[in-house]
Amino acid sequence: MSLSKDDFTSFEITDLNGSRLFYTESNFDFPIMYDTDDTLIENMLVIKGRKLPELPKTEYVYAVGTQKSGDRVRYHSTVRVSSEFQINIQLRPDTATVMEERRRYFKIKTNEKAYITFVVDSEENTTTLEPPVEIHITDINVGGIFFITYEPEADFRAGQKAMIVIGLDGKRLELTTEILRVQQLNAPPGRGYGCRFIGISRAQEEIISRYIYKLQFELLQKERSARD
């Protein structure tokens, strides 16, 4: 079975524990390639770019491709070439597994200002907040967020739904969340809230995923600079 770029919208590369190593929606292809003895090499995923993560050669990884149908298919794969400009990964179609979950959740620290515009209680009563309550998001993944607020009128409860408006890399997102837990903060006094996203669209998920990858990449660059 030969794979084609036209079948996929994105690829996520993870280690065998599921931790994300790289994600891309572009600059990937399955070009026609030949070995040194002119043998056709099939299903070689080639990713090109700048400042790509350098992965150990012959390392076993998972390549998770999102198909145009929306299915996410995971392939047991091997890193063949890895540099800051190009990664070649040999995919094995015989290991293809359609993943039931939409995405493995990876949480990362951040500090983004956002606003809650309205909340809905368990009785489906909606309260519009004028002005919106300012919050600060400190953790984020594609499954939800943790935010803190020091505004005294921000007295939210577990079980409430909240509309959160945030800008990530120039993209405005309006995200419906459910508050799962409340945490009291002492210094300075305030509250923290753990929330899950409700009805997140695939487009919103991809924006959040790209944002998380950007933070991961910046963190990796800092760690490399510190070592050098």
C-alpha positions as CSV (number, residue, x, y, z in Angstrom):
1,M,0.0,0.0,0.0
2,S,1.4,3.4,-1.1
3,L,0.6,6.4,1.0
4,S,-0.1,9.8,-0.6
5,K,0.1,13.4,0.6
6,D,-3.4,14.0,-0.8
7,D,-4.8,11.6,1.8
8,F,-3.7,13.7,4.8
9,T,-4.1,17.2,6.3
10,S,-1.4,16.9,9.0
11,F,1.1,14.7,10.7
12,E,2.1,14.4,14.4
13,I,5.3,12.6,15.4
14,T,5.4,11.2,18.9
15,D,7.7,8.9,20.8
16,L,6.5,5.4,21.7
17,N,5.0,6.8,25.0
18,G,2.8,9.2,23.0
19,S,4.7,12.4,23.8
20,R,4.7,14.8,20.9
21,L,8.0,15.4,19.1
22,F,6.8,17.4,16.1
23,Y,3.6,18.5,14.4
24,T,3.0,19.9,10.9
25,E,0.2,20.8,8.6
26,S,2.4,21.6,5.6
27,N,5.8,20.9,4.0
28,F,5.3,17.1,4.1
29,D,5.2,14.7,1.2
30,F,5.6,11.1,0.1
31,P,8.0,11.6,-2.8
32,I,9.2,8.9,-5.2
33,M,12.6,7.8,-3.7
34,Y,15.1,5.0,-4.6
35,D,17.7,3.2,-2.6
36,T,21.3,3.0,-3.7
37,D,20.5,-0.2,-5.7
38,D,17.6,1.6,-7.5
39,T,15.0,-0.2,-5.3
40,L,11.9,1.9,-4.9
41,I,11.4,3.2,-1.4
42,E,7.7,3.4,-0.5
43,N,5.9,5.4,2.2
44,M,8.8,7.6,3.2
45,L,7.3,10.6,4.9
46,V,9.6,13.6,4.1
47,I,9.1,16.8,6.2
48,K,11.1,19.9,5.3
49,G,11.4,23.2,7.1
50,R,13.8,25.2,9.3
51,K,14.9,24.5,12.8
52,L,13.2,21.1,12.8
53,P,13.9,19.0,15.9
54,E,16.8,16.6,15.4
55,L,15.6,13.1,16.2
56,P,18.0,10.1,16.7
57,K,18.5,8.2,13.5
58,T,16.9,4.7,13.5
59,E,14.7,5.8,16.4
60,Y,11.3,4.1,16.5
61,V,8.5,6.7,16.6
62,Y,4.8,6.9,15.9
63,A,3.6,9.0,12.9
64,V,0.0,10.0,13.4
65,G,-1.7,11.3,10.2
66,T,-5.0,13.1,10.2
67,Q,-6.9,12.1,7.1
68,K,-9.3,14.3,5.2
69,S,-12.1,12.1,6.5
70,G,-11.2,13.2,10.0
71,D,-9.7,9.8,11.1
72,R,-6.3,9.8,12.8
73,V,-4.2,6.9,11.8
74,R,-1.1,5.9,13.7
75,Y,1.9,4.2,12.0
76,H,4.8,2.5,13.7
77,S,7.7,4.2,12.0
78,T,11.5,4.6,11.9
79,V,13.5,7.8,11.6
80,R,15.9,7.6,8.6
81,V,17.1,11.1,8.2
82,S,16.9,14.0,10.7
83,S,18.4,17.5,10.5
84,E,17.2,21.0,11.2
85,F,16.1,21.2,7.6
86,Q,14.6,17.8,6.8
87,I,13.2,14.7,8.5
88,N,12.6,11.4,6.7
89,I,10.5,8.8,8.5
90,Q,9.7,5.4,7.1
91,L,6.1,4.5,7.7
92,R,4.8,0.9,7.9
93,P,1.2,0.7,6.5
94,D,0.9,-2.8,7.9
95,T,0.9,-1.3,11.4
96,A,-1.8,1.3,10.7
97,T,-4.2,1.8,13.7
98,V,-7.2,4.1,13.6
99,M,-7.1,6.0,16.8
100,E,-10.4,6.4,18.7
101,E,-9.4,9.5,20.7
102,R,-9.0,12.7,18.8
103,R,-5.7,13.7,20.3
104,R,-3.5,12.7,23.2
105,Y,-3.6,15.6,25.6
106,F,-0.3,17.3,26.4
107,K,-0.4,20.1,29.0
108,I,2.1,22.9,28.9
109,K,2.7,26.0,31.1
110,T,1.7,29.4,29.7
111,N,0.6,32.9,30.7
112,E,-2.1,34.2,28.5
113,K,-4.7,36.8,29.3
114,A,-8.3,35.9,28.4
115,Y,-11.8,36.9,29.3
116,I,-15.0,35.2,30.4
117,T,-18.0,36.8,28.7
118,F,-20.9,34.7,30.2
119,V,-21.5,31.7,32.4
120,V,-24.3,29.1,32.3
121,D,-25.3,27.3,35.6
122,S,-26.6,23.8,36.0
123,E,-30.2,25.0,35.5
124,E,-29.1,26.4,32.1
125,N,-29.5,30.0,33.3
126,T,-27.1,32.3,31.4
127,T,-25.4,35.2,33.1
128,T,-23.7,37.8,30.9
129,L,-20.7,39.4,32.5
130,E,-20.4,43.1,31.8
131,P,-17.6,43.9,31.7
132,P,-16.1,40.5,31.0
133,V,-14.0,39.0,33.8
134,E,-10.3,39.0,33.1
135,I,-8.5,35.7,33.7
136,H,-5.0,34.4,33.2
137,I,-4.5,31.0,31.6
138,T,-1.5,29.2,33.2
139,D,-1.9,25.6,31.7
140,I,-3.3,24.6,28.4
141,N,-3.8,21.5,26.3
142,V,-6.3,20.6,23.6
143,G,-8.6,19.1,26.3
144,G,-8.8,22.1,28.5
145,I,-7.2,24.9,30.6
146,F,-6.4,26.0,34.1
147,F,-6.9,29.7,34.7
148,I,-6.6,32.0,37.7
149,T,-8.3,35.3,38.5
150,Y,-8.0,37.8,41.2
151,E,-11.2,39.7,40.5
152,P,-13.5,39.5,43.6
153,E,-16.6,39.2,41.5
154,A,-15.2,36.1,39.8
155,D,-16.9,33.5,42.0
156,F,-17.4,30.6,39.7
157,R,-18.5,27.1,40.7
158,A,-17.8,23.6,39.5
159,G,-20.4,22.4,37.0
160,Q,-20.9,25.9,35.5
161,K,-20.1,26.4,31.8
162,A,-18.1,29.5,30.8
163,M,-17.5,31.2,27.5
164,I,-13.8,32.1,27.3
165,V,-12.4,34.5,24.7
166,I,-8.7,34.3,24.0
167,G,-6.3,35.3,21.3
168,L,-3.6,32.7,20.4
169,D,-1.0,33.8,17.8
170,G,-3.3,36.3,16.3
171,K,-6.3,34.0,16.2
172,R,-9.4,34.9,18.3
173,L,-11.0,31.8,19.9
174,E,-14.3,31.6,21.6
175,L,-14.2,28.4,23.7
176,T,-17.0,26.9,25.7
177,T,-15.7,25.3,28.8
178,E,-17.0,23.4,31.8
179,I,-15.5,24.2,35.2
180,L,-14.4,20.9,36.8
181,R,-12.6,22.1,40.0
182,V,-12.0,25.2,42.0
183,Q,-8.8,26.0,43.9
184,Q,-8.3,28.8,46.5
185,L,-5.1,30.8,46.1
186,N,-3.5,32.5,49.0
187,A,-0.7,34.8,47.8
188,P,-2.1,36.9,46.3
189,P,-5.7,35.9,47.2
190,G,-7.7,34.6,44.3
191,R,-9.0,31.4,42.7
192,G,-7.9,28.9,40.2
193,Y,-10.2,26.9,38.0
194,G,-9.6,23.7,36.0
195,C,-11.8,23.4,32.9
196,R,-12.4,21.1,30.0
197,F,-13.4,22.3,26.5
198,I,-16.9,21.4,25.3
199,G,-17.6,21.1,21.6
200,I,-14.2,22.2,20.4
201,S,-14.0,22.3,16.6
202,R,-11.2,20.7,14.7
203,A,-10.1,24.1,13.5
204,Q,-9.9,25.4,17.1
205,E,-8.0,22.2,18.1
206,E,-5.5,22.7,15.4
207,I,-4.9,26.3,16.5
208,I,-4.3,25.2,20.1
209,S,-2.1,22.4,18.9
210,R,0.1,24.8,16.9
211,Y,0.3,27.1,19.8
212,I,1.4,24.3,22.1
213,Y,4.0,23.2,19.6
214,K,5.4,26.7,19.4
215,L,5.8,26.9,23.2
216,Q,7.5,23.5,23.2
217,F,9.8,24.6,20.5
218,E,10.7,27.8,22.3
219,L,11.4,25.9,25.5
220,L,13.6,23.4,23.6
221,Q,15.6,26.3,22.1
222,K,16.1,27.8,25.5
223,E,17.3,24.5,26.9
224,R,19.7,24.1,24.0
225,S,21.1,27.6,24.4
226,A,21.6,27.0,28.1
227,R,23.5,23.8,27.4
228,D,25.7,25.7,24.8
